[in-house]
Amino acid sequence: MRKRDENKLIALEQAALDLVQENGLSQLSINKLAKRAGVSVATAYIYFENKSDLLGHLYQSMQNTLIEQIEAPDASLPITQQFAQVMQAYAHNFDQNPKALNFMAALAANPEYLPEDLQTNTTLLGPAMLTVIKRAYQADQLVTHNVDLIVAQALQPLQWLYQVRAQHQVPVTAAELDQLIGMATRAIFKV
């Protein structure tokens, strides 16, 4: 068995992000991926069994980059400040990784491309935001206890804003981000 080369893996991952950005999920293939990454098709198959395996691997990696690594805020802060901190962290990650954000959105809209075990896990809700929601629930500070509605009022608009702005190569200003966070705060919390 051939040894895995970290540089080739990174090239394959970047090629996949680029191809999905340019042509969408349905047009992605291992052959196109290998060509874009500058490796042989056989080399690509060393890293990924098939397209589903590739997308699952990349999805988990991008989820980690964009969502999972966000730290939970200090519990001593007011809940709305905790929420704002987590939203700022999401915004920073979205801003720094526009191709990853686009990739995640494409897979959330088309989970059938993922391995079966990942198809029901396409939410933007990560541990840090879940921690804030739980703290707000325990303090009876939520307008609703429906987590889907909370995500729809906070994380999905944030994702959409950064995704659209990246497509048009227009940055989200600090004032716009503050306004979005303020609007989400009023929609979610009893303030």
N, C-alpha and C positions, 0 to 999 in steps of 0.2 A: 504494500500500500504506500502511495506517495505521501510525503510530508506536506502538511498544510502550511502555506506561506501567508503570514499576516498581511503583507502588502497586497497580495492577490485578493484576499478576502475583502479588504478595504476597497480595492478597485471594483470588485463585483458589487459591493453594497452601494457605492457611489453611482455606478453605472445603472443599477436598478432604480435608484431615486431619480436619476436624470431621465431615464426612459419612461417611468411612470409620469413624471412631470410633463414630458413632451407629448406622449402618445396615449396615456391612460393604462390601466391595468390589463385590459383585454388584449392589448397589442404586445405586452411583455412576453418574451419567450427566453428560454435558456440560450438558444442560438444567438438572439439579438444581444442578450446580456453579455455573453462571452465576447462577441465582436466588439461591443462598446468598451468592455474592460480591457481589451487587448490580450485575452488569454484564449486558449483552445476550448472547445466545447467540452472535451474530456476533463480539462482542468476545472471547469465550472461544476461539473458533476461530482468532483471530489468534495466540493463544499456543500452542494445542495442536491438532494435526490431528485427534485422536480420543482416546478414553479411554486406550488403550494408550500413546500419546505422553505424555499427562498423567501417567500412573502411572510411566512410565519416567523422565521428568524429575524428578518428585517423589522417586522412589526414590533416584536418584543424589544428589539434594540432601540427603536425610535420611541417606543412607549417609555422605556427607561430614561432615555435622553430628555424627553419633553415633560414627563409627568412624574415618574416614580422617584426621581432623585430630589424632588422639592421637599425641603425640610418643613416639618410642622412648626408653626409659630409659637412663640412664648405664650403659655396659657394665662399668664398674669395680665396680658394686654386685653383691652376691651375686644369683644368678639368681632366687631366691625373692623377693627384694626388688624386683627388676625386674618380676617377674610381678605382685606386689601393687600396684606403682605403676600398671601398665597397667590392672589390674582396677579400681582406684580411679578412674582416668580414665573408663573405660567407665561405672562406676556414677554418676559425676558427670553425664556426658552423658545417661544414661538418666533420671536424676532430674530434670534440667532440661528434658527434652524428652519428656514421657510420650506425647503424641499421635504424635510421630515414631516412638517406640519401638513403639507399637501398630500404626502403619502398616507399619513394617518387618516386624513379626511376621506381619501379615495377608498381605503379599506373599510372605514366605518360605513360608507355608503354601499360597499360591495363585499360584505363579510364572507360570501361564498367562495372567494378566492383564498381564504385562509384555511389552514388545517382545521378540522372539525372542533378540536378542543379550544381553539381561540375564537371561534365565530361568535360566541356570546359575550366576549370580553372586549368590545370595541368602544368603550366609554372613555371620556376624558377625565373621569373622576379618579383621582389618585389618592394615595394615603393622606397627604397633607390636607387636601380639601375635605376629605371625609372626616378627618380629625376635627376641623373647624365646624363642620356641620353637626357632628356628634356633640361637641361642646355647646353649640347654640341650641340644640335640641334639649340637652340636659338643663340649660338655663332658661328654657321656654322663651327663646328669642326668635324663633322662626315663624314666618307667616304661614308656611306650609311644611308638612312633614314628608311631602312627596319629593324624594330625591331627584326623580326625573325632571320635575318642574324646576328644581333648584339648578340643575345642570343646564336646562334650557334657558334659564334667565341669566346665567353667569358665564359658564364655560363655552357654550356654543356660540354666543355672540362674540366673545373674545376670539375664539378660533376663527370665526368667519371674518372678522375685521382684519386680523393679521394675514389670513390667507388671501383675501381680496387685495389688500394693500401690497403684498409681496408680488402678486400677479401683475400689478400695475407699477411696481417698483416705486411706491410712495410710502414713506415711513408713517407709522402711527405716532402722533405727537404725545408728549407727556400729558398735555391738557386733555386730549381725546381719551387717553387711557384713564385718567382720573375721572372724567365724566362718565365713561362706561362703568367703571367700578362703583361710582356713586349711584348710578341708575340701578345696577344689579343689587347693591346694598339695600336700596329702598324697596326693591321688589321681593327680597328674600327675608329681610330681618324686620322685626318690630322695632322701629327707631322713632 
